[in-house]
C-alpha cells in the first residue's frame, strides 16, 4: 500500500501562486503520479502528470504555462507549482499515483485532497 498526503492548499487572490506537495509513504516508492482536481458539481479532471524519471510531464490545456509539476524521488514527494491562479482553478486538488493517464480511474492510490480557493 502507498499512502499519499497532500498539503499546501489555501485561499489566494487571482494572479497569486501556491505550491502543493504530495508525500508518499508505505511499502513502495511512487512511480508515475498525477494531480487531479474537482470543483463542486463537476467531474474530476486531470491537471498534470509526471513519470518516475520526470522526463514526461503532460498537462491539461487549461493549466499549461501556469502550472509546473515536479518531483523529488529522494523525498518521495511530488509538487505542483501553480502560478497566475484564476478563480476557475478553485477546486479540491488530489494527488494520485500508479499511472500517467488522463483518466482518474487508472490510478491506484489517492490522497485525501487539499482545497484551493482563488478569489477574484
ZAROSE-111585 format. One record per residue (C-alpha): z, y, x; residue in one letter. Coordinates in steps of 0.5 Angstrom, whole numbers, plus 500, padded with zeros to 3 digits. Example, Ala and Ser with C-alpha at 12.3 -4.5 7.8 and 13.67 -1.06 7.14 Angstrom:
! residues 2
zz	yy	xx	residu
516	491	525	A
514	498	527	S
This chain:
! residues 120
zz	yy	xx	residu
500	500	500	X
499	507	502	X
503	513	499	X
500	520	499	X
504	526	499	X
500	533	498	X
503	540	499	X
501	547	500	X
499	549	493	X
502	555	489	X
500	562	486	X
495	566	490	X
490	572	488	X
483	572	487	X
480	572	494	X
486	569	497	X
487	563	501	X
491	557	501	X
491	550	505	X
493	544	502	X
496	538	506	X
496	530	505	X
500	526	509	X
499	518	508	X
505	513	510	X
505	506	509	X
502	500	512	X
496	502	514	X
493	509	516	X
488	512	511	X
481	511	512	X
476	516	508	X
479	521	504	X
478	526	499	X
480	532	495	X
479	532	487	X
481	537	482	X
483	537	475	X
483	543	470	X
486	543	463	X
481	540	458	X
476	538	464	X
474	532	468	X
477	530	474	X
472	533	479	X
470	531	487	X
472	537	491	X
471	535	498	X
471	528	503	X
472	526	510	X
470	520	514	X
475	517	518	X
472	520	524	X
471	527	521	X
463	526	522	X
462	526	515	X
464	532	510	X
461	532	503	X
463	538	499	X
462	540	492	X
457	545	491	X
462	550	488	X
466	550	494	X
461	550	500	X
462	555	504	X
469	557	502	X
473	550	503	X
474	546	509	X
476	539	509	X
479	536	516	X
484	531	518	X
489	529	524	X
489	522	525	X
495	522	530	X
499	525	524	X
496	521	518	X
494	528	515	X
488	531	511	X
487	538	510	X
484	542	505	X
483	550	507	X
481	554	501	X
478	561	502	X
476	566	498	X
479	563	492	X
477	564	485	X
480	564	478	X
476	558	476	X
479	554	482	X
485	553	478	X
487	546	477	X
491	540	480	X
489	538	486	X
489	531	488	X
489	527	495	X
485	520	495	X
484	515	500	X
480	509	501	X
473	512	499	X
468	517	501	X
465	517	494	X
464	523	489	X
466	518	484	X
474	518	483	X
474	511	480	X
472	509	487	X
478	511	491	X
484	506	492	X
490	511	493	X
492	517	490	X
497	523	491	X
501	526	485	X
498	532	485	X
499	540	487	X
498	546	483	X
493	551	485	X
493	557	481	X
489	563	482	X
490	570	478	X
484	575	477	X
